[in-house]
Amino acid sequence: MIGLLLRLVGRAHRLLFVRFVVSTVVYSLAEGAAFGLLVPLLSDLLGGRTADAAWWLFPLAGAVVIGWFAHYDKESRALELTSAWRRTLYDRLGAHVVRLPLGWFTGTRTADLQQVLGSGIPTAVRTVGLVQALVGVVLTPATIFVVLLVTDWRVALAVLVTVPVVLLAFVVAGRLTARTEAAHHAASADAGARLVEFAGAQPVLRANGRSRGGRALLDDALEGQYRAARRAVLGALPGENLGQLAIQLAFTTVVVVGLLLATGGSVPPARIVAILVLGLHFLQPFAVVAGVANSVRSCRAALERIDAVLRTPPLPEPASPAPVSDASVELRDVRFGYDGAPVLDGFSLRVPAGSTTALVGPSGAGKTTVTKLVARFFDAEAGTVLVGGSDVRQVPTPALMDAVSLVFQDVHLFDGTIEDNIRLGRQDATREQVLDAARRAQVEPIAQRLPDGWDSRVGEGGRLLSGGERQRVAIARTLLKDTPIVLLDEATSALDAENEVAIHRALAELARGRTLLVIAHRLSTITHADRIAVLDGGRVVEQGRHRELLAAGGRYAALWADHERSRGWRLTSG
Ligand SMILES: Nc1ncnc2c1ncn2[C@@H]1O[C@H](COP(=O)(O)OP(=O)(O)OP(=O)(O)O)[C@@H](O)[C@H]1O
């Protein structure tokens, strides 16, 4: 964990970290020395040698003053380190995340990343406080032990024997508490998820005749959480008592040894009283061990999660960058798979500059994967992906992003106005340019329909718009960005007649003067494409124009026949 901590603290804060540790060490030693000096001071005082006792006040005052300065320094450094480190972690993660391949951002990883940025970093920086506690737990008793050893080795030995017992008791106590807390945490998470589900799934639950809107599931989860909370409280009690009991037993042992020594006459009673006071201070820091053990676990988990993100290799940038010379796209003998099994194998396709090529084929054939390789979400395992005549691996990411735009199947819009969402395509565009792109992508009728026109908000994720409308806004965004190459995954959601016509027009506008690679889910949209490529078994099995492919009577002709049948079915059953 120390290596991990030093790695994440990084060079920028290493000096500050070292200074913080040094202050903490000095403080813990000074605290131990101040307690240790109580032995000769109290022995002399209780033994009636007041003048001798007074002399001990000087080193004691020295230890207290040093301790005070060290305490001030360690607290200020801890504060400085915590805030500077938190900031650096956010900066480092932010800078790293933007260099990760887009393919890295799956649903689970995005959720993990949200957690790391939300609670992971605040937990990780708590390690600073933990270092303080751990140094204190080790060094203060160690200093006191040295003083005890010098004062009376028999009491020192008795104190030493109690250490493993006390530590064991706290470790067991920590485990008992951790187990019940984990169950409580899981039950709380379950109840939280059920609450969200309960709220979000109301229409579905009621539409399916669950008149109580799924209350039973929620009630079960809340009951489970209540029982787990009770178990957590009751389960923590034995642990807490066990630790305290161990400290009391250890102290009693030290008292018994002290009394035996005093009764035997080998140590003056005044000295024994002083030694017992020291014994008490020796044992006290162990009480924080149990709490620290739990914090160590959560801090380490947070540090590991941050480290895992930071260690994810970024997309390699080319040593000698190649230019995007034209708007052509080509895949040559490409092999690629997600988890070993190839999705594409021996895949070749040429998309000449300025042409429209449609990818069709059964679900799971790899159409989306082709577009993701062109936009370099991933790198191909074998073969070459060329954009503008250059291997995408040799094109710097900003140059590639300037050449290629993506319109996804499920467009995510931000909770702003339609104009804000279009402007994402080019932040410095004038209002006229934004509105022009919107008109060309058939977004104007959407704005007219909404109560506040162009200033209407589209809701979280764009939920106030239909799937087809969201895609029209995304097309407007792409028109504004104005890249020579556009990769478009057609919306799969069923479109009404207005949307279907509007998307047709928007696509025609998008295709004008650009290279368009479109994944077609409705064959009627691509009958005018310059080329249609049929994918199956990880490669292109057929390609040509709509009429040529129909005449050939192969795979495309069969897909078209299916398409026509389903249209006929829609018409007669509608
Ligand atoms: N991120 C991923 N991790 C693992 N497997 C994936 C991932 N993305 C896609 N796949 C798998 O790769 C195969 C090809 O998926 P792809 O999305 O490219 O197909 P598609 O032809 O676009 O399908 P659809 O028409 O249904 O969108 C599928 O079997 C899919 O399950």
The ligand as an ORCA input file, in Angstrom:
! r2SCAN-3c Opt
* xyz 0 1
  N     -18.213     -3.570    -26.121
  C     -18.439     -4.858    -26.453
  N     -17.949     -5.857    -25.697
  C     -18.142     -7.150    -26.036
  N     -18.825     -7.551    -27.124
  C     -19.348     -6.615    -27.923
  C     -19.189     -5.216    -27.637
  N     -19.810     -4.503    -28.600
  C     -20.344     -5.418    -29.461
  N     -20.062     -6.672    -29.052
  C     -20.433     -7.907    -29.754
  O     -19.854     -7.882    -31.035
  C     -20.764     -8.384    -32.020
  C     -20.969     -7.346    -33.098
  O     -21.627     -6.223    -32.515
  P     -22.052     -4.947    -33.374
  O     -22.710     -3.996    -32.433
  O     -20.869     -4.451    -34.145
  O     -23.111     -5.573    -34.371
  P     -24.181     -4.860    -35.290
  O     -24.121     -5.531    -36.595
  O     -23.975     -3.388    -35.278
  O     -25.534     -5.214    -34.513
  P     -26.910     -4.377    -34.400
  O     -27.492     -4.291    -35.787
  O     -27.756     -5.230    -33.514
  O     -26.585     -3.050    -33.807
  C     -22.030     -8.755    -31.261
  O     -21.986    -10.147    -31.014
  C     -21.943     -7.978    -29.964
  O     -22.576     -8.690    -28.935
*
